[in-house]
Amino acid sequence: MNLSPPRGTRDFYPAEMRLRSWLHGRFREVARRFGFEEYDAPVVESADLYVRKAGEEIVDQIYTFQDKSGRDLALRPEMTPSLARMVLQRGGALGLPIKWFSVPQCWRYERMTRGRRREHFQWNMDVFGVPGVTAEAELLAAAVALFEDVGLTAGDVDVRVSSRRLLEGLLQAEGVGDDLFGPVCVLLDKLEKVPREAVEEELGSLGVEAAVIDRALEFASCATLEEARALGGDEQGLQDLERLFELAAAYGCDGWLRFDPSLVRGLAYYTGVVFEAFPARGEWRALCGGGRYDRLLSAFGGRDVPACGFGFGDAVIMELLKDLGRLPELPGRIDDVVFAFAADLRAPAMEVAARLRRSGRSVDLILEERRMKWAFRHADAAGAARLVLLAPEEWERGVLKVRDLSTGEEVERRPEELG
């Protein structure tokens, strides 16, 4: 029998689980500091929820199945459609704006690379009901706060920012209609990943001239907003970005951001500012990415509401922290190990363990008959602070031994004196 987990998934042994809990704790702590509320949704959703958002081709990239009633279901590949469904379900009963976050497990059936698995956890932060770039500034400040919390600096992370309005204006000037804007964005986003000839062929099938690529590449090479304005960039998009960088300066995180007009983000529903964060060195997938998606809700039959958000995966940042030697050392969190020398002391040992647990301490009670030397090794491996020993002679006097495992000091205490 193959004992490995399914391809693209992970087991979390206690040491790995401690790191996962640490990272998720950082996600939740940053969200708390920024005033976001946590939500969740089923890991199984209607497959149509994702088809409506991304098109039929998404079916090849997700885990789909039929339940016993013949309904087409899917394991969620992302959280945004579930969020949209929840917002629409409550309608006007939700007071706007809303600031929500989640840390869901997501599933996607696709080719694996470093930092890309078929299951992963993703920190999502979303703001609904705020039309201006103050929302994007808040989200970017939260992402930077997370980087700082886990020990990364502006030299370790490259946060690229642009606006889909810039590309939209460029394509309109080249005669590309609104109906083709989304598909063309998806294709242009592939330029760094597939040969240009393949992208040109697909653009040709849409009736778009290959010259559009030359124009897009020229625009993508702009290093500043001034250069983009000189090439005829959309004025509203440029003003939004200027305002965003001003707000980032107020947050104290502008040193992390840089303008990058080559940033497209292939998802068709983005409507304004977009951003992605990458490790500054080496070939990596994005650490996180997001942007404004004001027209998402209409894809599900609802009334559109201004919205923006980001997704931040757990895989790449853990790989990066490991490479940089910045993963924390997280020993087991055991306060006390309680050990009885003899079988007739088992019941008193349980009483001592129960007393300590009621006081709030984490207690590992050794349940089987073991030697003293084993108990010491076990307590050391568990990272315990103290070893509480019930020995026959001392117990007859109503006391037990308490050894501080960091100093080696050993004292006698009555059970009611333990704390």
C-alpha positions as CSV (number, residue, x, y, z in Angstrom):
1,M,0.0,0.0,0.0
2,N,1.3,3.5,-0.9
3,L,1.4,5.4,2.3
4,S,2.1,8.8,0.7
5,P,-0.8,11.4,0.8
6,P,-2.5,12.0,-2.6
7,R,-0.3,13.8,-5.1
8,G,-0.1,17.5,-4.4
9,T,-1.4,17.3,-0.8
10,R,0.4,17.4,2.5
11,D,0.4,15.6,5.9
12,F,0.9,17.9,8.9
13,Y,2.9,16.1,11.6
14,P,3.0,17.9,14.9
15,A,6.1,19.9,14.0
16,E,4.6,21.0,10.7
17,M,1.3,21.7,12.4
18,R,2.9,24.0,14.8
19,L,4.4,26.1,11.9
20,R,1.0,26.1,10.1
21,S,-0.7,27.3,13.3
22,W,1.9,29.9,13.8
23,L,1.4,31.3,10.2
24,H,-2.4,31.2,10.5
25,G,-2.1,32.9,13.8
26,R,-0.1,35.7,12.1
27,F,-2.8,36.0,9.4
28,R,-5.6,36.3,12.0
29,E,-3.6,38.7,14.2
30,V,-3.0,41.1,11.3
31,A,-6.6,40.9,10.3
32,R,-7.7,41.7,13.9
33,R,-5.4,44.7,14.0
34,F,-7.0,46.0,10.8
35,G,-10.5,45.5,12.1
36,F,-11.5,42.6,9.7
37,E,-14.0,40.0,10.8
38,E,-13.6,36.3,10.1
39,Y,-16.0,34.2,8.0
40,D,-16.1,30.8,6.5
41,A,-18.1,28.8,3.9
42,P,-18.4,25.1,2.9
43,V,-15.4,23.5,1.2
44,V,-17.9,21.9,-1.2
45,E,-19.8,24.3,-3.5
46,S,-21.9,24.1,-6.6
47,A,-19.6,23.7,-9.6
48,D,-21.6,26.3,-11.4
49,L,-20.4,28.9,-8.9
50,Y,-16.9,28.7,-10.4
51,V,-18.1,28.3,-14.1
52,R,-20.0,31.6,-13.8
53,K,-16.9,33.4,-12.5
54,A,-14.2,31.9,-14.7
55,G,-15.9,30.1,-17.6
56,E,-16.3,26.4,-18.6
57,E,-12.5,25.9,-18.9
58,I,-12.2,26.1,-15.1
59,V,-13.8,22.6,-14.9
60,D,-10.5,21.1,-16.1
61,Q,-8.6,22.8,-13.2
62,I,-10.8,21.9,-10.2
63,Y,-12.0,18.8,-8.4
64,T,-15.6,18.1,-9.5
65,F,-18.0,15.3,-8.8
66,Q,-21.6,14.4,-8.6
67,D,-23.4,13.7,-5.3
68,K,-25.9,11.0,-4.8
69,S,-28.7,13.3,-6.1
70,G,-26.8,14.0,-9.3
71,R,-25.8,17.6,-8.4
72,D,-22.5,18.9,-9.9
73,L,-20.3,19.9,-7.0
74,A,-16.7,21.0,-6.6
75,L,-14.0,21.4,-4.0
76,R,-13.5,25.1,-3.7
77,P,-10.4,26.3,-5.7
78,E,-10.7,29.8,-4.2
79,M,-12.9,31.7,-1.7
80,T,-14.0,34.7,-3.7
81,P,-17.1,33.0,-5.4
82,S,-18.3,31.8,-2.0
83,L,-17.9,35.3,-0.6
84,A,-19.9,36.7,-3.4
85,R,-22.6,34.1,-2.9
86,M,-22.8,35.0,0.8
87,V,-23.0,38.7,0.2
88,L,-25.7,38.3,-2.4
89,Q,-27.6,35.9,-0.1
90,R,-28.0,38.5,2.6
91,G,-28.5,41.3,0.1
92,G,-29.2,44.7,1.7
93,A,-29.3,43.2,5.2
94,L,-25.5,43.5,5.3
95,G,-24.4,47.0,6.3
96,L,-21.7,48.3,4.0
97,P,-18.8,48.6,4.0
98,I,-17.8,45.2,5.1
99,K,-14.2,44.1,5.9
100,W,-14.0,40.3,6.1
101,F,-11.2,37.8,6.1
102,S,-10.9,34.0,6.0
103,V,-8.2,31.3,6.0
104,P,-9.8,28.5,3.9
105,Q,-8.3,25.3,2.5
106,C,-8.5,25.4,-1.3
107,W,-8.1,22.7,-4.0
108,R,-7.1,23.0,-7.6
109,Y,-6.2,20.2,-10.0
110,E,-3.2,21.6,-11.9
111,R,0.4,21.0,-12.7
112,M,2.6,21.4,-9.6
113,T,5.7,23.6,-9.3
114,R,7.6,24.9,-6.3
115,G,5.1,26.7,-4.1
116,R,2.1,25.4,-6.0
117,R,0.2,22.4,-4.7
118,R,-3.1,20.9,-5.4
119,E,-4.3,21.9,-1.9
120,H,-3.2,24.9,0.0
121,F,-4.5,27.4,2.6
122,Q,-5.1,30.9,1.6
123,W,-5.5,34.1,3.7
124,N,-8.2,36.2,2.0
125,M,-8.9,39.8,2.9
126,D,-11.8,41.6,1.2
127,V,-13.5,45.0,1.4
128,F,-17.0,45.6,0.0
129,G,-18.7,49.0,-0.4
130,V,-15.7,51.3,-0.7
131,P,-15.3,52.7,-4.2
132,G,-12.0,54.6,-3.7
133,V,-8.4,53.4,-3.4
134,T,-8.5,53.9,0.3
135,A,-9.6,50.2,0.4
136,E,-6.6,49.1,-1.7
137,A,-4.3,51.1,0.5
138,E,-5.7,49.3,3.6
139,L,-5.3,45.9,2.0
140,L,-1.7,46.6,0.9
141,A,-0.8,47.9,4.4
142,A,-2.2,44.7,5.8
143,A,-0.1,42.5,3.5
144,V,3.0,44.5,4.4
145,A,2.2,44.2,8.1
146,L,2.1,40.4,7.6
147,F,5.5,40.4,5.9
148,E,6.9,42.4,8.7
149,D,5.3,40.2,11.3
150,V,7.0,37.1,9.9
151,G,10.4,38.7,9.7
152,L,10.6,39.9,6.1
153,T,11.8,43.3,4.9
154,A,11.2,45.5,1.8
155,G,14.5,44.0,0.4
156,D,13.0,40.5,0.6
157,V,9.7,41.2,-1.2
158,D,8.8,43.0,-4.4
159,V,5.2,44.4,-4.3
160,R,4.2,45.4,-7.8
161,V,1.2,47.7,-8.3
162,S,-0.7,48.7,-11.5
163,S,-4.2,49.3,-12.7
164,R,-6.3,47.4,-15.3
165,R,-7.6,50.8,-16.4
166,L,-4.2,51.6,-18.0
167,L,-4.3,48.4,-20.2
168,E,-8.0,49.0,-20.9
169,G,-7.3,52.4,-22.3
170,L,-4.4,51.2,-24.3
171,L,-6.4,48.4,-25.9
172,Q,-9.3,50.7,-26.7
173,A,-6.9,53.0,-28.5
174,E,-5.8,49.9,-30.5
175,G,-9.4,49.1,-31.4
176,V,-10.0,46.2,-29.0
177,G,-13.6,46.3,-27.8
178,D,-14.9,45.9,-24.3
179,D,-16.1,42.3,-25.1
180,L,-12.5,41.2,-25.8
181,F,-10.8,43.1,-22.9
182,G,-11.0,40.2,-20.4
183,P,-9.9,37.5,-22.8
184,V,-7.0,39.6,-24.1
185,C,-5.9,40.3,-20.5
186,V,-5.8,36.6,-19.9
187,L,-3.6,36.1,-23.0
188,L,-1.2,39.0,-22.3
189,D,-0.8,37.7,-18.7
190,K,0.7,34.5,-20.3
191,L,3.5,36.3,-22.1
192,E,6.1,35.6,-19.4
193,K,5.0,31.9,-19.3
194,V,4.5,30.8,-22.9
195,P,6.1,31.6,-26.2
196,R,5.0,34.9,-27.8
197,E,4.0,33.0,-31.0
198,A,1.4,31.0,-29.1
199,V,-0.1,34.2,-27.6
200,E,-0.2,35.8,-31.0
201,E,-2.0,32.8,-32.4
202,E,-4.6,32.9,-29.7
203,L,-5.0,36.7,-30.2
204,G,-5.4,36.1,-33.9
205,S,-8.3,33.7,-33.2
206,L,-10.0,36.6,-31.3
207,G,-9.4,38.9,-34.3
208,V,-6.8,41.0,-32.5
209,E,-3.7,42.2,-34.4
210,A,-0.3,41.0,-33.3
211,A,0.8,44.7,-33.2
212,V,-1.2,45.0,-30.0
213,I,1.5,43.0,-28.3
214,D,4.2,45.4,-29.4
215,R,2.1,48.3,-28.1
216,A,1.4,46.5,-24.8
217,L,5.1,45.6,-24.3
218,E,6.1,49.2,-24.9
219,F,3.7,50.4,-22.3
220,A,4.8,47.6,-19.9
221,S,8.4,48.9,-20.0
222,C,7.4,52.2,-18.4
223,A,9.3,52.7,-15.1
224,T,7.2,55.6,-13.7
225,L,3.7,57.0,-13.8
226,E,5.0,60.0,-15.8
227,E,6.3,57.7,-18.5
228,A,2.9,55.9,-18.7
229,R,1.1,59.3,-18.9
230,A,3.4,60.3,-21.8
231,L,2.4,57.1,-23.7
232,G,-1.3,57.9,-23.3
233,G,-2.1,55.9,-20.2
234,D,-5.7,56.2,-18.9
235,E,-5.8,59.4,-16.8
236,Q,-8.2,58.1,-14.2
237,G,-6.1,54.9,-13.7
238,L,-3.0,57.0,-13.3
239,Q,-4.7,59.3,-10.8
240,D,-5.9,56.3,-8.8
241,L,-2.3,55.0,-8.6
242,E,-0.9,58.4,-7.6
243,R,-3.4,58.6,-4.8
244,L,-2.7,55.0,-3.8
245,F,1.1,55.7,-3.4
246,E,0.2,58.8,-1.3
247,L,-1.9,56.7,1.0
248,A,0.8,54.1,1.2
249,A,3.2,56.7,2.4
250,A,0.8,57.7,5.1
251,Y,0.7,54.0,6.2
252,G,4.5,53.9,6.1
253,C,4.6,51.1,3.6
254,D,5.3,53.0,0.3
255,G,8.9,51.7,0.4
256,W,7.6,48.3,-0.3
257,L,5.6,49.2,-3.4
258,R,6.7,49.9,-7.0
259,F,4.7,50.8,-10.2
260,D,4.8,47.9,-12.7
261,P,2.5,48.4,-15.7
262,S,3.4,44.9,-17.0
263,L,1.3,43.5,-14.2
264,V,-2.0,42.3,-15.7
265,R,-3.4,39.5,-13.5
266,G,-5.2,37.2,-15.8
267,L,-8.5,36.9,-14.0
268,A,-11.0,38.7,-16.1
269,Y,-13.1,40.2,-13.3
270,Y,-10.5,42.8,-12.1
271,T,-11.6,46.4,-12.9
272,G,-9.0,48.8,-11.5
273,V,-5.9,48.6,-9.2
274,V,-4.2,45.2,-9.3
275,F,-1.2,44.1,-7.2
276,E,1.1,41.1,-6.6
277,A,4.0,40.5,-4.2
278,F,6.9,38.3,-5.2
279,P,10.1,37.2,-3.4
280,A,12.7,39.8,-4.5
281,R,15.3,37.1,-5.5
282,G,15.0,33.9,-7.5
283,E,12.2,32.4,-9.6
284,W,9.1,32.1,-7.5
285,R,5.4,32.2,-7.8
286,A,3.6,35.2,-6.3
287,L,3.3,35.4,-2.5
288,C,-0.1,37.1,-2.8
289,G,-2.2,39.0,-5.4
290,G,-5.4,40.9,-5.7
291,G,-7.1,44.0,-6.8
292,R,-10.4,45.8,-7.4
293,Y,-13.3,43.8,-8.8
294,D,-16.3,46.1,-8.9
295,R,-18.3,44.0,-11.4
296,L,-18.1,40.6,-9.7
297,L,-21.6,40.3,-8.2
298,S,-23.3,40.8,-11.5
299,A,-21.7,37.6,-12.7
300,F,-23.9,35.8,-10.2
301,G,-27.0,37.7,-11.1
302,G,-26.8,40.4,-8.4
303,R,-26.3,44.1,-8.2
304,D,-22.7,45.2,-8.4
305,V,-21.0,46.6,-5.3
306,P,-17.5,48.2,-5.2
307,A,-15.1,45.6,-3.9
308,C,-11.5,44.7,-3.7
309,G,-9.4,42.0,-2.0
310,F,-6.4,39.7,-2.1
311,G,-5.5,36.1,-1.7
312,F,-2.3,35.1,0.2
313,G,-1.2,31.5,0.0
314,D,0.6,29.6,2.7
315,A,3.0,27.5,0.4
316,V,5.3,30.1,-1.1
317,I,5.8,32.2,2.0
318,M,6.7,29.1,4.0
319,E,9.2,28.0,1.3
320,L,10.7,31.6,1.3
321,L,11.1,31.8,5.0
322,K,12.7,28.3,5.0
323,D,15.2,29.4,2.3
324,L,16.0,32.6,4.2
325,G,16.5,30.7,7.5
326,R,13.7,32.7,9.1
327,L,11.2,30.0,10.1
328,P,10.7,30.2,13.9
329,E,11.8,27.3,16.2
330,L,8.5,26.2,17.8
331,P,9.0,23.5,20.5
332,G,6.0,21.6,21.8
333,R,3.8,23.6,24.3
334,I,3.8,21.3,27.3
335,D,4.0,22.9,30.7
336,D,4.2,19.8,32.9
337,V,4.9,16.1,32.5
338,V,3.4,14.1,35.4
339,F,5.0,10.7,36.2
340,A,4.0,8.1,38.8
341,F,6.8,5.8,40.0
342,A,4.4,2.9,40.8
343,A,1.0,1.5,39.7
344,D,-0.6,2.3,43.0
345,L,0.2,6.0,42.5
346,R,-1.7,6.1,39.2
347,A,-4.9,7.5,40.7
348,P,-3.1,10.2,42.7
349,A,-1.1,11.2,39.6
350,M,-4.4,11.6,37.7
351,E,-5.7,13.9,40.5
352,V,-2.5,16.0,40.3
353,A,-2.8,16.2,36.5
354,A,-6.4,17.2,36.8
355,R,-5.6,19.9,39.4
356,L,-2.9,21.4,37.1
357,R,-5.1,21.3,34.1
358,R,-7.9,23.1,35.9
359,S,-5.4,25.9,36.7
360,G,-4.8,26.3,32.9
361,R,-1.5,24.4,32.5
362,S,-0.8,22.0,29.6
363,V,-0.1,18.6,31.2
364,D,1.1,15.4,29.7
365,L,0.3,12.5,32.1
366,I,2.4,9.4,31.4
367,L,-0.2,6.7,31.2
368,E,1.9,3.5,31.1
369,E,4.5,2.0,33.4
370,R,7.9,3.4,32.4
371,R,11.3,3.9,33.9
372,M,12.5,7.2,35.4
373,K,15.1,7.7,32.7
374,W,12.5,7.3,30.0
375,A,10.3,9.9,31.7
376,F,13.2,12.5,31.7
377,R,13.9,11.8,28.0
378,H,10.2,12.1,27.2
379,A,9.8,15.4,29.1
380,D,12.8,16.8,27.3
381,A,11.6,15.8,23.9
382,A,8.2,17.3,24.6
383,G,9.8,20.6,25.5
384,A,8.2,20.5,28.9
385,A,9.0,23.2,31.5
386,R,8.6,20.9,34.6
387,L,8.6,17.2,35.5
388,V,6.2,16.4,38.4
389,L,7.2,13.2,40.1
390,L,5.1,11.0,42.4
391,A,7.4,8.8,44.4
392,P,6.2,6.4,47.1
393,E,8.3,7.8,50.0
394,E,7.5,11.5,49.3
395,W,3.8,10.7,48.6
396,E,3.5,9.1,52.0
397,R,4.6,12.5,53.4
398,G,2.0,14.2,51.2
399,V,4.4,15.9,48.9
400,L,5.7,15.4,45.3
401,K,8.9,16.4,43.5
402,V,8.9,19.2,41.0
403,R,12.0,19.5,38.7
404,D,12.5,22.6,36.7
405,L,13.9,21.2,33.4
406,S,15.6,24.4,32.4
407,T,17.7,24.8,35.5
408,G,17.7,21.2,36.9
409,E,16.5,22.6,40.3
410,E,14.2,20.1,42.2
411,V,11.9,21.0,45.1
412,E,9.2,19.3,47.1
413,R,5.7,20.7,46.9
414,R,2.3,19.8,48.3
415,P,-0.3,19.2,45.5
416,E,-2.3,22.3,46.6
417,E,0.9,24.4,46.3
418,L,1.3,23.6,42.6
419,G,0.6,26.4,40.1
